[in-house]
Amino acid sequence: MTISAALVKELRERTGAGMMECKRALTESHGDIDAAVEHMRKSGLAKADKKAGRIAAEGRITIEQADSVAAMVEVNCETDFVANGEDFTNFVSNVTHAVLLGAPLDVDVLSNMPLADGKSVETARRELVAKLGENISVRRCTLFKSSTGILGFYSHGSRIGVLVELQSGDAVTAKDIAMHVAASRPLYLRPEQVPAKVLDQEREVIRAQSMDSSKPAAIIEKMVEGRLRKFLAEVTLMGQPFVKIPDITVQKLLAQTGAQVLRFARFEVGEGLEKRQEDFAAEVMAQARGA
C-alpha cells in the first residue's frame, strides 16, 4: 500500500523518529498509525536493552530548588552532542523535578516513579535511548530537605553540581561554600568523619615514604602525624583554605559569619567512570577567585 507523506510526517511528530523508520513502521502496520507507534515503541525498548552495556560517561547534572527542598541528579549519556541536545536536557530536568516532588531514596526507587506525562522514569529513559541511539543512565540523585537550615547550591555549567545546607548564616555564604566545594573537592566535612580505615591506610603510606630517611623512629612518627594532619586538612571542608580568600580556612570563614555547615553533596559528570580527563575543578577554582 501507499504511505502518504502526511502520515509519515504525523508519525515523526508523535515519535521523533527518522523519516525512513516511520515509513517502514507504517508499511508494516498497513497504515495504522497507532499500531505503528506501538511497534516502534516495542522495537525501541529492545534496542535500548542492547545498548545498556555501552560506556556512558558524559551527560548533565541538574539542580532544582523549591523553598527548603533541593534536588540534584546526574544522568549520563555517551557523547557531548547528545548531552547538549534538547531531548536529553528536557529528560534530565523532568527527572530532577520528579526527585524534588517524590524524594526517592535511590535511583532504583526513582526509576519506577512517574514523570509529569505519566510514564515512569525507566520507560522514558529507554524510549530516549531508542530515539537518540546512545546508552543513557540515571546514575545518582540526592535530596536536601531542611526545616531550620539554609540551602545553597552551585552549578558549574552542567558538569559539576553542589548542594550545601547551613545552620544560621545566609544565602550568600551558602553559595560561597557551594562554590568552594565545587572547586576544592573535599571528601569529608570534618576530620572526625574520616573513617579510621582511611586514616590507617594514609598513615602507612606516609610511614613507608618516611622510612628512607635516617632519622630516629620517634622523629619519623612525629613526621608521620604532622603529614597526617596536613592530609586531614586537604580532604576535609573545614580544613581547606577558602577558595576566594586562601589566607583563611573554611572553618575560620564560618566562624566569622556565624554559620555552620551541616552537610554537602558534590556531583561531577562521569566521576569515577572511564572517560577523557578534563580539569573542571581547576576551571571552577579560577572562576571562584574571580567572583
Secondary structure, 3 states (H helix, E strand, C coil): CCCCHHHHHHHHHHHCCCHHHHHHHHHHCCCCHHHHHHHHHHHHHHHHHHCCCCCCCEEEEEEEEECCEEEEEEEEECCHHHHCCHHHHHHHHHHHHHHHHHCCCCHHHHHCCECCCCCEHHHHHHHHHHHHCCCCEEEEEEEEECCCCEEEEEEECCCEEEEEEEECCCHHHHHHHHHHHHHHCCCECCHHHCCHHHHHHHHHHHHHHHCCCCCCHHHHHHHHHHHHHHHHHHHEHHHCEECCEEEEEHHHHHHHHCCEEEEEEEEECCCCCCCCCCCHHHHHHHHHHHC
